[in-house]
């Protein structure tokens, strides 16, 4: 099931409907440049990074899910060389595909 989720996120990246990286997501939200539909966080982010992402998502009412995949797997899925802490889906149609994959795997949105 994890493979389906990462595959759906990879599709979002190839369609250029994904914001990649914690700082890009938090800065974009703070400056109101983007309004993502969903944020997916890697399982191995630090406590400080997790708090930062969680606080921003709660403040802006963005669903957040913490994946079982680590940063390396998430980065690989979205076409990056190194680890990625979080990604944000910015397209409503692709958001539905990611949500369905998450629901099938038993994830709940925060």
HURA-V414988 format. One record per backbone hydrogen bond with DSSP energy under -1.0 kcal/mol. CO is the residue of the C=O (numbers start at 1). NH is the residue of the N-H. Records with the same first field share a line. If there is no record, write none. Layout:
# HURA-V414988
CO = NH ; NH
This chain:
# HURA-V414988
1 = 5
2 = 6
3 = 7
4 = 8
5 = 9
6 = 10
7 = 11
8 = 12
9 = 13
10 = 14
11 = 15
12 = 17
13 = 16
17 = 90
19 = 88
21 = 25
22 = 26
23 = 27
24 = 28
25 = 29
26 = 30
27 = 31
28 = 33 ; 34
29 = 32
38 = 89
39 = 65
40 = 87
41 = 67
46 = 50
47 = 51
48 = 52
49 = 53
50 = 54
51 = 55
52 = 56
53 = 57
54 = 58
55 = 59
56 = 60
57 = 62
63 = 39
64 = 110
65 = 41
69 = 43
70 = 74
71 = 75 ; 84
72 = 76
73 = 77
74 = 78
75 = 80
76 = 79
85 = 42
86 = 21
87 = 40
88 = 19
89 = 37
91 = 95
92 = 96
93 = 97
94 = 98
95 = 99
96 = 100
97 = 101
98 = 102
99 = 103
100 = 104
101 = 105
102 = 107
103 = 106
